[in-house]
Amino acid sequence: MINLLISLALIYVIFVAAYRMLVLAGAPLHSKNAKVNLFFGNTKELSETPTTREYILVAVEAFAFRIIVYFASAFALALFAANGESLTISGFVDSWHQWDASNYIRIATGGYNFWLENGEPTTLVFFPLYAWVIKIFYFFIRDYDISALFVSTICYVGGIVYMYGFVSLDYGKSVAKKAVIYLSIFPFGFFFGAMMPESIFLFTASAFFYYLKKHNWTMVALFGMASSLSRMQGILLIIPAGIEWLEVYKPVKNLMERKIKDFFCSMLVLIPVLFTAAGTLIYLLINYLVAGNCFKFLELQESVWGHHYEYIGKAVTTIFNYLLGDHYSANMKAALWFPQAGIIILTIGLLIYAANKHKPQYILYLTAYTIISFSASFILSGGRYMSVALPLFIILAKLLDCHERGHRAFVAISLLLMALYTAGYVFGKQIM
């Protein structure tokens, strides 16, 4: 039943968004029925350009919030420490070195061949950009863990600034403020300060959307490549870039009207759009150079981490079976299956609601992002992955922008859950 419901929801969302995309591209799909045209119509949003002072203020607030989260985690460590055990700086840093953090530090330390298990370079399943940037800052900081925390913090601040910028340009400052707040206090938003690649993906993806809105195609190509070097989902940015290209240059309309010159001029702009995939190609090349197989990471994901990719409906059904069944303890359910089940319900619900209300750039990207993030046979990090699903927070911010009670309720619940999951993470619970 869950599989069927998810399939129907995704078919509806993709159909509506794809139809609107074709209309924006100039395809003659207008109906004689006014209600149909209204349903598929392109909604106009408020566009505002932030001032330099506002950007600086957003950066300061983002940095202050990240420091507050660090202090709160230190307070929790001190409060619940064993009798007579004091909290040291080293102990605090170690508390943020959990789960996959070790693998990124290993890559930063000596590359993909530095750590072998049974002769296999198991760290190949992790994308390289975050580790590379850690390595750069290590030459100044001389400590890999602290370098990782520094990179995460700075990238989070930069990502919030860029996100505030492009959402303001598309929806206005009020929605932009709520969007960056919702993203920051998301129950798994503490990962933006962890030794994980969420912050660097936030930075590169937000910058990508900002320059996409500005139609600065060179920067779109560079940040698109950087995003696809930081996370598997980065290659999906080719979707909003392609749709924006269709909307701006209307190649379909140019072909139909036989404007051949305009059509070929638009094809030149398609080059930086496709360049978004360059990061993924570099990652595949690294797999080949290290292991002689471009897709070695898929083999290692199954042999070492015990999961493979399957249809999202089946994967989500498994999550609910684990949540409602007796397979796992209450601790595991609270740490993994409860939040992932709640997040997928929230995301699918918002996609259905927003399919005809928001730009297809955001809808189709979020749909593809959700499918990729929830298509593993044994999903452990769905909450972490969705913490960087930027359109999710934009849709939510737009929805609650005129509902103050809903806004306050969401903030209160999200902050409470973030506090709980942050504490659980630094104490080594199975939150990954």
C-alpha positions in Angstrom: 0.0 0.0 0.0 2.8 2.4 0.9 4.6 1.6 -2.3 1.4 2.3 -4.4 0.7 5.6 -2.6 4.2 6.9 -3.1 4.2 5.8 -6.8 0.9 7.6 -7.4 2.1 10.8 -5.6 5.3 10.9 -7.5 3.5 10.3 -10.9 1.2 13.2 -10.1 4.0 15.6 -9.0 6.2 14.8 -12.0 3.3 15.1 -14.5 2.2 18.5 -13.2 5.7 19.9 -12.9 6.8 18.5 -16.3 3.7 20.0 -17.9 4.5 23.4 -16.4 8.1 23.1 -17.5 7.0 22.5 -21.1 4.7 25.5 -21.0 7.6 27.7 -19.7 9.7 26.4 -22.5 7.2 27.7 -25.1 5.4 24.4 -26.0 1.8 25.1 -27.2 0.0 23.2 -24.4 -2.5 25.8 -23.3 -6.0 24.3 -22.8 -9.3 25.8 -23.9 -10.5 25.2 -20.4 -9.7 28.3 -18.2 -9.7 26.2 -15.0 -7.0 23.9 -16.4 -4.9 26.8 -17.5 -5.3 28.3 -14.0 -4.2 25.1 -12.3 -1.1 24.8 -14.5 -0.5 28.5 -14.6 2.8 30.2 -13.6 2.4 31.9 -10.3 4.2 35.2 -9.8 6.2 35.7 -6.7 7.6 38.7 -4.9 11.2 39.4 -5.8 13.4 41.4 -3.5 17.2 42.1 -3.6 18.9 42.0 -0.2 21.3 44.8 0.7 24.9 44.3 1.6 24.1 45.1 5.2 21.4 42.4 5.2 23.8 39.9 3.8 26.3 40.7 6.6 23.6 40.5 9.2 22.5 37.1 7.9 26.2 35.9 8.0 26.7 37.1 11.6 23.5 35.5 12.8 24.3 32.2 11.0 27.8 32.1 12.6 26.3 33.0 16.0 23.8 30.2 15.7 26.4 27.6 14.9 28.5 28.7 17.9 25.4 28.4 20.1 24.9 24.9 18.9 28.5 24.0 19.8 28.1 25.5 23.3 24.8 23.7 23.8 26.5 20.4 22.9 29.4 21.1 25.2 26.9 21.9 28.0 25.1 18.6 27.4 28.4 16.7 27.5 29.3 18.4 30.8 25.8 17.9 32.3 25.6 14.2 31.5 29.2 13.3 31.9 30.2 10.5 34.3 30.9 11.5 37.9 34.3 13.1 38.2 34.8 13.3 34.4 35.7 16.8 33.2 35.1 18.1 29.7 38.2 19.0 27.7 38.6 20.7 24.3 39.9 17.4 23.0 36.8 15.6 24.4 34.5 18.1 22.9 36.1 17.8 19.4 36.0 14.0 19.7 32.3 14.1 20.4 31.7 15.6 16.9 33.9 12.9 15.4 31.2 10.3 14.8 30.4 7.6 12.2 31.4 8.7 8.7 33.6 11.5 10.0 36.5 9.1 10.3 36.3 8.3 6.6 36.5 11.9 5.5 39.4 12.5 7.8 41.1 9.4 6.4 40.7 10.7 2.8 42.0 14.1 3.9 45.0 12.5 5.6 46.2 10.3 2.8 43.7 9.9 0.0 41.6 6.9 -0.9 44.4 4.4 -0.6 45.3 5.5 3.0 42.7 3.2 4.6 42.2 -0.3 3.4 39.9 -3.0 4.8 40.7 -6.5 3.5 42.7 -4.9 0.8 39.8 -2.8 -0.4 39.8 1.1 -0.5 36.4 1.3 1.4 36.5 5.1 1.6 35.8 5.2 -2.1 32.1 5.4 -1.4 32.6 9.0 0.0 32.8 12.0 -2.4 36.1 13.9 -2.2 35.5 17.7 -2.1 34.9 18.0 1.7 38.1 16.0 2.4 40.1 18.0 -0.1 39.0 21.3 1.6 39.8 19.9 5.0 43.3 19.1 3.7 43.8 22.7 2.5 42.9 24.1 5.9 45.0 21.5 7.7 48.1 23.2 6.5 47.1 26.3 8.6 45.3 24.7 11.5 47.5 21.5 11.8 44.7 19.4 13.2 42.3 17.4 10.9 39.4 17.3 13.3 39.4 21.0 14.0 40.0 21.8 10.4 36.9 19.7 9.5 34.8 21.6 12.1 36.1 25.0 10.8 35.3 24.0 7.1 31.8 22.9 8.1 31.1 26.1 10.1 32.4 28.5 7.4 30.6 26.6 4.6 27.4 26.7 6.6 27.6 30.5 7.0 28.3 30.9 3.3 25.5 28.6 2.3 23.0 30.4 4.4 24.0 33.8 2.9 23.6 32.4 -0.7 20.4 30.7 0.2 18.9 33.9 1.7 20.0 35.7 -1.5 18.4 33.4 -4.1 15.2 32.8 -2.1 14.8 36.5 -1.7 15.1 37.0 -5.5 12.5 34.3 -6.1 10.0 34.8 -3.1 10.9 37.9 -1.2 12.8 38.4 2.1 10.1 37.2 4.4 10.0 33.7 2.9 13.8 33.7 2.6 14.2 34.4 6.3 11.9 31.6 7.2 13.6 29.2 4.7 17.0 29.7 6.3 15.6 29.4 9.8 13.8 26.2 9.0 16.9 24.7 7.4 19.1 25.7 10.3 16.8 24.3 13.0 15.8 21.2 11.1 16.1 18.2 13.5 19.2 17.1 11.6 20.5 20.6 11.1 23.3 19.9 13.6 25.1 18.1 10.8 26.0 21.5 9.4 28.5 21.8 12.2 29.7 18.2 12.2 32.6 16.6 10.3 30.3 15.7 7.5 29.8 17.1 3.9 26.4 18.7 4.5 27.7 22.2 4.9 29.9 22.1 1.8 27.0 20.8 -0.2 24.8 23.5 1.3 27.3 26.2 0.3 27.9 24.9 -3.3 24.2 24.2 -4.0 23.0 27.5 -2.6 25.6 29.4 -4.6 24.6 27.3 -7.7 20.9 28.4 -7.3 22.0 32.0 -6.7 24.0 32.3 -9.9 21.3 30.3 -11.8 18.9 33.0 -10.8 21.3 35.6 -12.0 22.0 33.6 -15.2 25.7 33.7 -14.6 26.3 30.5 -16.4 30.1 30.3 -15.7 29.5 30.3 -12.0 26.6 27.9 -12.4 29.0 25.5 -14.1 31.7 25.9 -11.4 29.4 25.5 -8.4 27.5 22.7 -10.1 30.7 20.8 -10.6 31.7 21.5 -7.0 28.3 20.2 -5.8 28.6 17.0 -7.7 32.0 16.6 -6.2 30.6 16.8 -2.7 27.6 14.6 -2.8 26.0 12.0 -5.1 22.9 14.2 -5.2 24.9 17.1 -6.7 24.5 15.8 -10.3 20.8 16.4 -9.9 21.4 20.1 -10.1 21.5 19.6 -13.8 17.7 19.4 -13.6 17.0 23.0 -12.4 19.8 24.3 -14.6 18.2 22.6 -17.6 14.7 23.8 -16.8 16.0 27.4 -16.3 17.7 27.1 -19.7 14.5 26.0 -21.3 12.6 28.8 -19.7 15.0 31.6 -20.6 16.0 30.5 -24.1 12.9 28.6 -25.2 14.6 26.3 -27.7 11.4 24.3 -28.3 9.6 27.5 -29.3 12.6 28.6 -31.5 12.5 25.3 -33.3 8.8 25.5 -33.9 9.1 29.0 -35.2 12.2 28.0 -37.3 14.4 30.5 -35.5 17.5 28.4 -36.2 20.1 31.0 -35.3 18.5 31.6 -31.9 18.2 27.9 -31.3 22.0 27.3 -32.0 22.9 30.3 -29.8 20.9 28.8 -27.0 22.8 25.5 -27.4 26.0 27.2 -26.5 24.6 28.1 -23.1 23.8 24.4 -22.7 27.5 23.6 -22.3 27.9 25.1 -18.8 24.5 23.5 -17.8 25.9 20.1 -18.7 29.2 20.9 -17.0 27.3 20.4 -13.7 27.9 16.7 -14.2 31.7 17.2 -14.4 32.1 16.6 -10.7 30.5 13.2 -10.9 32.7 12.3 -13.8 35.8 13.3 -11.8 34.6 11.1 -9.0 34.1 8.1 -11.4 37.6 8.8 -12.7 38.9 8.6 -9.2 37.2 5.2 -8.7 38.9 4.0 -11.9 42.3 5.3 -10.9 42.2 3.8 -7.4 40.4 0.5 -8.1 40.3 0.1 -11.9 36.5 0.3 -11.9 34.5 3.5 -12.4 31.6 2.1 -10.3 33.7 0.5 -7.6 31.8 2.6 -5.0 28.5 0.7 -5.8 30.2 -2.6 -5.2 31.7 -1.4 -1.9 28.3 0.1 -0.8 26.8 -3.4 -1.0 29.8 -5.5 0.3 30.8 -3.2 3.1 27.8 -1.2 4.1 25.2 -3.8 3.2 22.9 -1.9 1.0 22.1 -1.4 -2.7 19.7 0.9 -4.6 16.1 -0.1 -5.1 12.8 1.6 -6.0 11.9 4.3 -3.4 8.5 2.8 -2.7 10.0 -0.5 -1.6 12.7 1.2 0.4 10.2 3.4 2.3 7.9 0.4 2.9 10.9 -1.2 4.6 11.3 1.9 6.8 7.7 1.7 8.0 8.1 -2.1 8.6 11.1 -1.5 10.8 9.3 1.4 12.6 6.1 -0.6 13.3 7.5 -4.0 13.7 9.7 -5.8 16.3 12.9 -5.9 14.2 14.7 -3.1 16.2 14.8 -1.7 19.7 13.1 1.5 20.7 16.5 3.3 20.6 17.0 2.4 16.9 13.4 3.3 16.0 13.8 6.8 17.7 17.2 7.4 16.1 16.6 6.1 12.6 13.2 4.9 11.5 10.9 7.4 13.2 12.6 10.6 11.8 13.0 9.1 8.4 9.3 8.0 8.2 8.2 11.5 9.4 10.5 13.3 6.9 9.3 11.3 3.9 5.7 11.9 4.8 6.3 15.6 5.2 8.3 15.8 1.9 5.7 13.8 -0.2 2.9 15.9 1.3 4.6 19.2 0.5 5.4 18.0 -3.1 1.8 17.2 -3.7 0.7 20.6 -2.3 3.4 22.6 -4.2 3.4 20.8 -7.6 1.4 23.5 -9.4 2.3 26.4 -7.1 6.1 26.5 -7.3 8.6 26.6 -10.1 9.2 23.2 -11.8 13.0 23.9 -11.2 12.4 23.4 -7.5 9.7 20.7 -7.7 11.4 18.3 -10.1 14.8 18.8 -8.4 13.3 18.0 -5.0 11.4 15.0 -6.4 14.6 13.6 -7.9 16.6 14.4 -4.8 14.0 12.6 -2.6 14.0 9.5 -4.8 17.8 9.3 -4.8 18.0 9.9 -1.0 15.4 7.3 -0.1 16.2 4.5 -2.6 18.7 2.5 -0.6 17.7 -0.9 0.6 18.8 -0.1 4.2 18.5 3.7 4.7 20.6 5.0 7.6 21.0 8.7 6.7 17.8 9.8 5.2 17.4 12.6 7.7 20.9 13.9 7.1 20.5 13.8 3.3 17.2 15.7 3.5 18.7 18.4 5.7 20.2 19.8 2.4 17.1 19.4 0.3 16.8 23.2 -0.2 13.4 23.4 -2.0 11.8 21.5 0.9 12.5 24.4 3.2 11.5 27.0 0.6 8.1 25.3 0.0 7.5 25.1 3.8 8.5 28.7 4.3 6.2 29.9 1.6 3.3 27.8 3.1 3.8 29.1 6.6 4.7 32.7 5.7 1.1 33.8 6.3 0.4 31.4 9.1 2.1 32.7 12.3 0.7 30.0 14.5 1.9 27.3 12.1 5.3 29.0 11.9 5.7 29.1 15.7 4.6 25.5 16.1 7.0 24.3 13.5 9.9 26.2 15.0 9.1 24.9 18.5 8.9 21.3 17.5 11.9 21.4 15.2 14.1 23.1 17.8 13.1 20.5 20.4 13.9 17.6 18.0 17.1 19.2 17.0 18.2 19.6 20.6 17.4 15.9 21.2 19.2 14.6 18.1 22.2 16.8 18.6 22.6 15.5 22.2 22.2 12.0 20.9 24.8 12.5 18.2 27.5 13.8 20.4 26.9 10.9 22.8 27.4 8.4 20.0 23.9 7.3 19.4 23.0 5.7 16.1 22.2 9.0 14.5 23.9 9.2 11.1 
